[in-house]
Amino acid sequence: MPLFALGLNHDTAPIAVREKLAFAPTELSAAVADLAGHAEVSEAAIISTCNRTELYCASRDGSTLISWLAEARHIPPADIAPYLYQLPGREAARHAFRVASGLDSMVLGETQILGQIKDAVRDAEAAGGLGVTLNGLFQRAFSVAKEVRSQTAIGANSVSMAAAAVRLAERIFPDWHKLNVLFIGAGEMIELCATHIAAQKPKRMSVANRTAERSAALAERIGGDTFPLGDVPQHLADYDVVVTCTASQLPILGKGAVERAIKIRRHRPIFMVDLAVPRDVEPEVAELQDVYLYSVDDLANVVKQGREERRQAVGEAEQIIERHTDAFMHWLDSRSLVPTIRSLKDHAERIRRHELERAHKLLAKGEAPERVLEAFSQALANKFLHAPLSALGQAEAARQPLLIDTVRQLYHLPDQE
C-alpha cells in the first residue's frame, strides 16, 4: 500500500500561514472522514498543532492532497504550495518517526508532540481513517519515540526558559510541594512558566498583575489566587519562588523591599527569576544573602547548555530512526505482495480441489488406485507448469532472457551449462 505525507511546520511557514491551515479539534473527525473518502485516498490521519499541520495518507498522489487541503481551508492552492513539503513512501515514514521523537520540534526533544500524535491517531481511528498501513506507521512511531527517549539524552536537559527556571529552583528547594510561588505579570512568558511550574504541584500559587482580568484568568487555569500588583512588596515575604515578567520600564522590586521580606522570613531563602527586559528586579538585589536572583541571560545559558547536550544525542536518535524506517518499509513492501500471494494460493487451491474431485470419481468407478494416483499427480504437475511454460513459449525474444532467469530462480533450477 502506498504512503504519502503532506504538510507544513514552523520551519517552512510563518504563523500567519500556519493558523490558516490549522484544524480545530472539533473539525478533525469530519475532515479525516472526508479525506479518507476521496477517490485517491484509502486511509487518512491529520495532525494539527500550533506548529504544524500534516496529512498522512495511504495514497500516491500529492497533488490530490494539496487540492483537498486548499479546498478544506478555503485557500487557493497556489497560496499554500510554496510552504508545503511532500513526502512519499520512505520519506513519509522517516518524517513521522522524527516528529514523534521530538527531532522535528521547535524545542528539540519536547514530549508534547507525542501526545498530540496519539490524539490525532485516536481521532483518525474514530473517523474510520485508519487501516493497516497508517496503523502500522503510527504504532511503530510510538515505539521509535520510546526507544529514542530511553536510549539517548534527547529529552534529558532543560531547553526552555520555564524548564530552566524549574531546574534552577530545584537546586535550592528540592520539594515543590512545600513551596509558595508568586507570578508577577500575566503575559505569554509568565503563562508558560506558570503552566510548567503548576505541573510540579507547589503548595500555593498567586498572580499579581496590573490588569485584574488577566490575573484572574491565569489564576483560574493554574488553581491559584490573585492580588493587585501594587501589593507585591507587602506580600513578598510569603513566597519562596518569585517569577516576574512585566512590560514595566522601571523596576517593580527594589533592594529595600526584598531585604525587608528576607528579614520577615528570618533569612529563609527566596528564589527569584526576572525574565523582563528591562528588568523588573533591581540588580542590587543579587547582592543580598539568602536571595538567588536569575535574569533572562542566566536562564539562557542553562537553555543553551541543555540544547547542546540534546544536539549531541541527535546522531544517536537518527540512527535509531533510520533502522526503524528500514524495518517499516520492508514491512510495507511485504504488505504489497499480500494480494498476489493470496491470488496465487487461491489459484493453486482451485486446481487441487478440481483434480482431487476427479480422482475421487475415478476411484468410485473402480479404477485402480495406482493408476488414479499417477493420473492425479501428472494432472497437478501439468496444470501448475502450464502458466510458466506458456509465458516462456509466447514471450517476445527480447523478454525471454528475463523470463528464463525468473523461472529458474523461482523453481531453483540448476545453472545452465
C-alpha positions as CSV (number, residue, x, y, z in Angstrom):
1,M,0.0,0.0,0.0
2,P,1.5,3.4,-0.9
3,L,2.2,6.0,1.8
4,F,2.3,9.8,1.4
5,A,2.7,12.7,3.8
6,L,1.9,16.4,3.1
7,G,2.3,19.3,5.5
8,L,3.9,22.4,6.7
9,N,5.5,23.4,10.0
10,H,7.3,26.2,11.9
11,D,10.4,25.8,9.7
12,T,8.5,26.1,6.4
13,A,5.7,28.6,7.1
14,P,5.2,31.7,9.3
15,I,2.4,31.6,11.9
16,A,0.2,33.7,9.6
17,V,0.1,30.8,7.2
18,R,0.0,28.0,9.8
19,E,-3.0,29.4,11.5
20,K,-5.0,29.5,8.3
21,L,-4.3,25.8,7.7
22,A,-4.9,24.6,11.2
23,F,-7.8,22.4,12.1
24,A,-9.7,22.9,15.4
25,P,-10.1,19.7,17.4
26,T,-13.9,19.8,16.7
27,E,-13.2,19.7,13.0
28,L,-10.7,16.8,12.8
29,S,-13.1,13.8,12.7
30,A,-15.2,15.2,9.9
31,A,-12.0,16.3,8.0
32,V,-10.4,12.9,8.3
33,A,-13.6,11.1,7.2
34,D,-13.8,13.4,4.1
35,L,-10.2,13.0,3.2
36,A,-10.3,9.2,3.6
37,G,-13.4,9.1,1.4
38,H,-11.5,10.7,-1.5
39,A,-11.1,8.5,-4.6
40,E,-7.3,8.7,-4.5
41,V,-7.0,8.1,-0.7
42,S,-7.8,4.9,1.2
43,E,-6.6,5.8,4.7
44,A,-6.0,9.2,6.3
45,A,-4.9,10.9,9.6
46,I,-4.4,14.6,10.3
47,I,-2.0,16.1,12.9
48,S,-2.8,19.8,13.6
49,T,-1.0,21.8,16.3
50,C,0.2,25.4,16.6
51,N,3.5,24.4,14.9
52,R,2.3,22.1,12.2
53,T,-0.5,20.7,10.0
54,E,0.3,17.4,8.4
55,L,-1.8,14.9,6.4
56,Y,-0.7,11.2,6.4
57,C,-2.4,9.1,3.8
58,A,-2.4,5.8,2.0
59,S,-2.1,7.5,-1.4
60,R,0.3,8.1,-4.2
61,D,-0.9,11.5,-5.3
62,G,0.4,14.6,-3.6
63,S,-1.4,17.0,-5.9
64,T,-4.7,15.5,-4.7
65,L,-3.8,16.2,-1.1
66,I,-2.8,19.8,-1.9
67,S,-6.1,20.4,-3.6
68,W,-8.1,18.8,-0.8
69,L,-6.2,20.9,1.9
70,A,-6.7,24.1,0.0
71,E,-10.4,23.4,-0.5
72,A,-10.9,22.4,3.1
73,R,-9.3,25.6,4.4
74,H,-10.8,27.8,1.6
75,I,-7.4,28.9,0.3
76,P,-6.2,28.9,-3.3
77,P,-3.7,26.0,-3.8
78,A,-1.1,28.4,-5.3
79,D,-1.1,30.4,-2.0
80,I,0.0,27.4,0.2
81,A,2.1,25.3,-2.2
82,P,5.4,27.2,-1.5
83,Y,5.1,26.3,2.2
84,L,4.3,22.6,1.9
85,Y,6.6,19.6,2.0
86,Q,5.6,16.5,0.1
87,L,7.0,13.2,1.3
88,P,6.4,9.9,-0.5
89,G,7.0,6.4,0.9
90,R,10.2,6.1,2.9
91,E,10.5,9.9,3.4
92,A,7.0,10.0,4.9
93,A,7.8,7.2,7.4
94,R,11.1,8.7,8.4
95,H,9.4,12.1,8.9
96,A,6.7,10.6,11.1
97,F,9.3,8.9,13.3
98,R,11.3,12.1,13.7
99,V,8.2,14.1,14.6
100,A,7.1,11.6,17.2
101,S,10.6,11.6,18.7
102,G,10.7,15.4,19.0
103,L,13.5,15.8,16.4
104,D,11.3,18.0,14.2
105,S,10.0,20.2,17.0
106,M,10.7,23.9,17.7
107,V,12.0,22.8,21.1
108,L,14.3,19.9,20.3
109,G,13.3,16.7,22.2
110,E,10.0,18.1,23.6
111,T,7.4,15.5,24.5
112,Q,4.1,17.3,23.9
113,I,4.0,16.4,20.2
114,L,3.9,12.6,21.1
115,G,0.7,13.2,23.0
116,Q,-0.7,15.3,20.1
117,I,0.0,12.5,17.6
118,K,-1.7,10.0,19.9
119,D,-4.8,12.2,20.0
120,A,-4.7,12.6,16.2
121,V,-4.5,8.8,15.8
122,R,-7.5,8.3,18.1
123,D,-9.4,10.9,16.1
124,A,-8.5,9.2,12.8
125,E,-9.5,5.8,14.1
126,A,-12.8,7.1,15.4
127,A,-13.5,8.7,12.0
128,G,-12.7,5.4,10.1
129,G,-9.5,6.8,8.6
130,L,-7.0,4.2,9.9
131,G,-6.2,1.0,8.0
132,V,-3.4,-1.5,8.1
133,T,-0.8,1.0,6.6
134,L,-1.3,4.0,8.9
135,N,-2.0,1.9,12.0
136,G,1.3,0.2,11.3
137,L,3.1,3.5,10.7
138,F,1.9,5.2,13.9
139,Q,2.3,2.2,16.2
140,R,5.9,1.9,15.1
141,A,6.3,5.7,15.5
142,F,5.3,5.4,19.2
143,S,7.8,2.6,19.6
144,V,10.6,4.6,17.9
145,A,9.8,7.6,20.2
146,K,10.0,5.4,23.3
147,E,13.3,3.9,22.2
148,V,14.8,7.3,21.3
149,R,13.9,8.7,24.8
150,S,15.1,5.6,26.7
151,Q,18.4,5.1,24.8
152,T,19.5,8.7,24.2
153,A,19.7,12.0,26.1
154,I,17.4,13.8,23.7
155,G,15.0,14.8,26.4
156,A,17.3,14.9,29.4
157,N,18.0,18.6,29.8
158,S,16.2,21.9,30.0
159,V,15.7,23.6,26.7
160,S,13.1,26.2,27.6
161,M,13.1,29.2,29.9
162,A,10.3,27.6,32.0
163,A,12.1,24.3,32.3
164,A,15.3,26.0,33.1
165,A,13.6,28.0,35.9
166,V,12.3,24.8,37.4
167,R,15.7,23.1,37.1
168,L,17.5,26.0,38.9
169,A,14.8,26.3,41.7
170,E,15.2,22.6,42.5
171,R,18.9,23.2,43.4
172,I,17.6,25.3,46.3
173,F,14.2,23.8,47.1
174,P,14.1,20.0,46.3
175,D,10.4,19.7,47.3
176,W,7.9,21.8,45.3
177,H,5.0,20.6,47.4
178,K,6.1,22.8,50.2
179,L,6.7,26.0,48.2
180,N,4.6,29.1,47.7
181,V,5.1,30.6,44.2
182,L,4.3,34.2,43.1
183,F,4.0,35.1,39.4
184,I,4.3,38.9,38.7
185,G,2.7,39.7,35.3
186,A,0.3,37.6,33.1
187,G,1.8,37.7,29.7
188,E,2.8,34.8,27.4
189,M,6.2,34.1,29.2
190,I,4.5,34.1,32.6
191,E,1.8,31.8,31.3
192,L,4.4,29.3,30.0
193,C,6.3,29.4,33.3
194,A,3.1,29.1,35.4
195,T,2.0,26.1,33.4
196,H,5.4,24.4,33.8
197,I,5.6,25.2,37.5
198,A,2.0,24.2,38.1
199,A,2.9,20.7,36.9
200,Q,5.2,20.4,39.9
201,K,2.2,20.9,42.2
202,P,3.6,23.6,44.6
203,K,1.7,24.3,47.8
204,R,0.4,27.7,46.7
205,M,0.4,29.9,43.6
206,S,-0.5,33.6,43.3
207,V,-0.7,36.0,40.4
208,A,-0.1,39.8,40.6
209,N,-0.7,41.9,37.6
210,R,-1.9,45.4,36.6
211,T,-4.9,44.0,34.8
212,A,-7.1,42.2,37.3
213,E,-9.0,40.3,34.5
214,R,-5.8,38.7,33.1
215,S,-4.6,37.8,36.6
216,A,-7.9,36.1,37.4
217,A,-7.9,34.2,34.1
218,L,-4.4,32.8,34.7
219,A,-5.0,32.1,38.4
220,E,-8.1,30.1,37.4
221,R,-6.1,28.0,34.9
222,I,-3.4,27.1,37.4
223,G,-5.6,26.9,40.5
224,G,-4.1,30.0,42.3
225,D,-5.2,33.3,43.8
226,T,-4.6,36.9,42.9
227,F,-3.8,40.3,44.4
228,P,-3.0,43.8,42.9
229,L,0.4,44.5,41.5
230,G,0.9,47.4,44.0
231,D,0.6,44.9,46.9
232,V,3.6,42.8,45.9
233,P,6.0,44.4,48.5
234,Q,3.8,43.7,51.4
235,H,3.1,40.0,50.4
236,L,6.6,39.2,49.1
237,A,7.7,37.5,52.4
238,D,5.0,34.9,51.9
239,Y,6.7,33.4,48.8
240,D,9.6,31.1,48.3
241,V,9.7,31.4,44.5
242,V,9.1,34.6,42.5
243,V,8.9,34.7,38.7
244,T,8.4,38.1,37.2
245,C,8.0,39.3,33.6
246,T,6.1,42.6,33.0
247,A,6.4,45.4,30.5
248,S,7.3,48.0,33.2
249,Q,10.1,50.4,32.2
250,L,11.1,50.7,35.9
251,P,11.9,48.0,38.5
252,I,9.0,46.7,40.4
253,L,11.0,45.2,43.2
254,G,13.9,47.2,44.7
255,K,16.6,46.1,47.1
256,G,14.9,47.6,50.1
257,A,11.6,45.7,49.6
258,V,13.4,42.4,49.1
259,E,15.6,43.0,52.1
260,R,12.6,43.6,54.3
261,A,11.0,40.4,53.0
262,I,14.1,38.4,53.9
263,K,14.1,39.7,57.5
264,I,10.4,38.8,57.9
265,R,11.3,35.3,56.6
266,R,14.1,35.1,59.1
267,H,16.5,34.5,56.3
268,R,14.8,31.6,54.6
269,P,15.9,31.9,51.0
270,I,14.0,33.4,48.1
271,F,14.5,32.1,44.6
272,M,13.7,34.9,42.0
273,V,13.6,34.7,38.2
274,D,13.5,38.0,36.4
275,L,12.5,37.4,32.7
276,A,11.7,41.0,31.9
277,V,13.6,43.3,29.6
278,P,14.1,46.0,31.1
279,R,14.4,44.1,34.4
280,D,11.7,44.0,37.0
281,V,14.1,43.5,39.9
282,E,16.9,45.9,40.7
283,P,20.3,44.2,40.0
284,E,21.5,45.1,43.5
285,V,19.0,42.5,44.9
286,A,21.5,39.8,43.8
287,E,23.9,41.2,46.5
288,L,21.6,40.1,49.3
289,Q,22.3,37.0,51.2
290,D,19.6,34.3,51.0
291,V,18.4,35.7,47.7
292,Y,19.0,33.7,44.5
293,L,18.3,36.0,41.6
294,Y,18.5,34.9,38.0
295,S,18.0,37.1,34.9
296,V,16.8,36.1,31.4
297,D,20.5,35.8,30.4
298,D,21.3,33.4,33.2
299,L,18.4,31.1,32.1
300,A,19.5,31.5,28.5
301,N,22.9,29.9,29.4
302,V,21.1,27.0,31.1
303,V,18.9,26.6,28.0
304,K,21.9,26.8,25.7
305,Q,23.7,24.1,27.7
306,G,20.7,21.8,27.5
307,R,20.3,22.3,23.8
308,E,24.0,21.4,23.2
309,E,23.6,18.3,25.2
310,R,20.5,17.3,23.3
311,R,22.1,18.0,19.9
312,Q,24.8,15.5,20.8
313,A,22.1,12.9,21.2
314,V,20.5,13.7,17.8
315,G,23.0,11.5,15.9
316,E,22.1,8.5,18.1
317,A,18.4,9.2,17.7
318,E,18.8,9.5,13.9
319,Q,20.4,6.0,13.8
320,I,17.5,4.5,15.7
321,I,15.1,6.2,13.3
322,E,16.9,5.0,10.2
323,R,16.9,1.4,11.5
324,H,13.2,1.5,12.2
325,T,12.4,3.2,8.9
326,D,14.2,0.4,7.0
327,A,12.2,-2.2,9.0
328,F,8.9,-0.4,8.4
329,M,9.5,-0.1,4.7
330,H,10.3,-3.8,4.5
331,W,7.1,-4.5,6.2
332,L,5.2,-2.1,3.9
333,D,6.7,-3.7,0.8
334,S,5.8,-7.1,2.0
335,R,2.2,-5.9,2.5
336,S,2.0,-5.0,-1.2
337,L,2.7,-8.7,-2.0
338,V,-0.2,-10.0,0.0
339,P,-2.9,-9.7,-2.8
340,T,-0.7,-11.5,-5.3
341,I,0.3,-14.2,-2.7
342,R,-3.4,-14.7,-1.8
343,S,-4.4,-15.0,-5.5
344,L,-1.7,-17.5,-6.2
345,K,-2.7,-19.6,-3.3
346,D,-6.4,-19.5,-4.3
347,H,-5.4,-20.5,-7.9
348,A,-3.4,-23.5,-6.6
349,E,-6.3,-24.5,-4.3
350,R,-8.8,-24.5,-7.1
351,I,-6.5,-26.7,-9.2
352,R,-6.0,-29.1,-6.2
353,R,-9.7,-29.4,-5.5
354,H,-10.6,-30.0,-9.1
355,E,-8.1,-32.8,-9.6
356,L,-9.0,-34.3,-6.2
357,E,-12.7,-34.4,-7.1
358,R,-11.7,-36.1,-10.4
359,A,-9.6,-38.7,-8.6
360,H,-12.4,-39.5,-6.2
361,K,-14.8,-40.1,-9.1
362,L,-12.3,-42.4,-10.8
363,L,-11.8,-44.4,-7.6
364,A,-15.6,-44.6,-7.2
365,K,-15.8,-46.2,-10.6
366,G,-13.4,-48.9,-9.5
367,E,-10.3,-47.6,-11.2
368,A,-7.0,-49.0,-9.8
369,P,-5.7,-46.7,-7.1
370,E,-2.2,-46.8,-8.6
371,R,-3.5,-45.5,-12.0
372,V,-5.6,-42.8,-10.3
373,L,-2.7,-41.5,-8.2
374,E,-0.5,-41.5,-11.3
375,A,-3.1,-39.5,-13.3
376,F,-3.7,-37.2,-10.3
377,S,0.0,-36.3,-9.9
378,Q,0.5,-35.8,-13.7
379,A,-2.5,-33.6,-13.9
380,L,-1.4,-31.4,-11.0
381,A,2.1,-31.1,-12.4
382,N,0.8,-30.2,-15.9
383,K,-1.6,-27.6,-14.6
384,F,1.0,-26.0,-12.3
385,L,3.5,-25.8,-15.1
386,H,1.1,-24.6,-17.7
387,A,1.3,-20.8,-16.9
388,P,5.2,-20.6,-16.8
389,L,5.6,-22.8,-19.9
390,S,3.1,-20.7,-21.8
391,A,4.7,-17.5,-20.8
392,L,8.1,-18.7,-21.9
393,G,6.8,-20.0,-25.2
394,Q,4.7,-16.9,-26.1
395,A,7.2,-14.3,-24.9
396,E,8.9,-12.0,-27.4
397,A,12.6,-12.6,-28.0
398,A,13.6,-9.5,-26.1
399,R,11.7,-10.6,-22.9
400,Q,12.8,-14.3,-23.0
401,P,16.1,-13.9,-21.1
402,L,14.4,-12.1,-18.2
403,L,11.6,-14.7,-18.1
404,I,14.1,-17.5,-18.2
405,D,16.1,-16.1,-15.3
406,T,12.9,-15.5,-13.3
407,V,11.6,-19.1,-13.8
408,R,15.0,-20.6,-13.0
409,Q,15.1,-18.5,-9.8
410,L,11.5,-19.3,-8.8
411,Y,11.9,-23.0,-9.2
412,H,15.6,-23.2,-8.0
413,L,16.7,-24.8,-11.3
414,P,20.4,-25.6,-11.6
415,D,22.5,-23.2,-13.6
416,Q,22.6,-23.8,-17.4
417,E,25.7,-25.4,-18.8
